[in-house]
Amino acid sequence: MTVPYIAHLYKVPPEAIFKSLEIPKQKENAKKNLAQLNKEYYPNQDGVVLAHVQAVMQAFQKQDPPPPFPATPVFTPTPTANP
């Protein structure tokens, strides 16, 4: 998966992910998957890119307030016609 795809999927700005990774946001980097970015920018540190992406996603998810609890629906019986 690429950074733009993950960003879209989890509603996180891709800029935040690239900034966390300290990787320039270029067209070439946006087309590379996480394994390719890890191999190129962190060659001797397996899983660094994935760990950063997960941390950014968790940080952004914590910022979102939970959705409001829906109100309990009120049941209103409809009058029935008597034959």
LINVENBEL-V33789 format. One record per pair of residues at least 24 apart in sequence whose ideal C-beta (glycine too) atoms are under 10 Angstrom apart, sorted by the first residue. I is the first residue (numbers start at 1). J is the second residue. D is the distance in whole Angstrom. If there is no record, write none. Layout:
# LINVENBEL-V33789
((I	J	D) (I	J	D))
This chain:
# LINVENBEL-V33789
((1	33	6) (1	34	6) (1	35	9) (1	50	10) (1	53	9) (2	29	9) (2	30	6) (2	31	6) (2	32	7) (2	33	6) (2	34	8) (2	36	9) (2	37	9) (3	29	7) (3	30	6) (3	31	9) (3	32	8) (3	33	9) (3	34	8) (3	37	7) (3	49	9) (3	53	7) (3	56	10) (4	29	10) (4	30	5) (4	31	9) (5	30	9) (5	33	9) (5	34	10) (6	33	10) (6	34	8) (6	53	6) (6	54	10) (6	56	9) (6	57	8) (7	53	9) (7	56	9) (7	57	9) (7	60	10) (9	57	9) (10	53	9) (10	54	10) (10	56	9) (10	57	5) (10	58	10) (10	60	7) (10	61	8) (11	57	9) (11	60	7) (11	61	9) (11	64	8) (12	53	9) (12	56	6) (12	57	6) (12	58	10) (12	59	9) (12	60	5) (12	61	8) (13	56	9) (13	60	8) (14	56	10) (16	53	10) (16	56	5) (16	57	9) (16	59	8) (16	60	7) (17	49	9) (17	52	7) (17	53	6) (17	55	10) (17	56	5) (17	57	8) (17	60	10) (18	52	10) (18	56	10) (19	52	10) (19	56	9) (20	49	10) (20	51	10) (20	52	5) (20	53	8) (20	55	7) (20	56	5) (20	59	9) (21	48	8) (21	49	6) (21	52	5) (21	53	8) (21	56	9) (22	52	9) (23	49	8) (23	52	9))
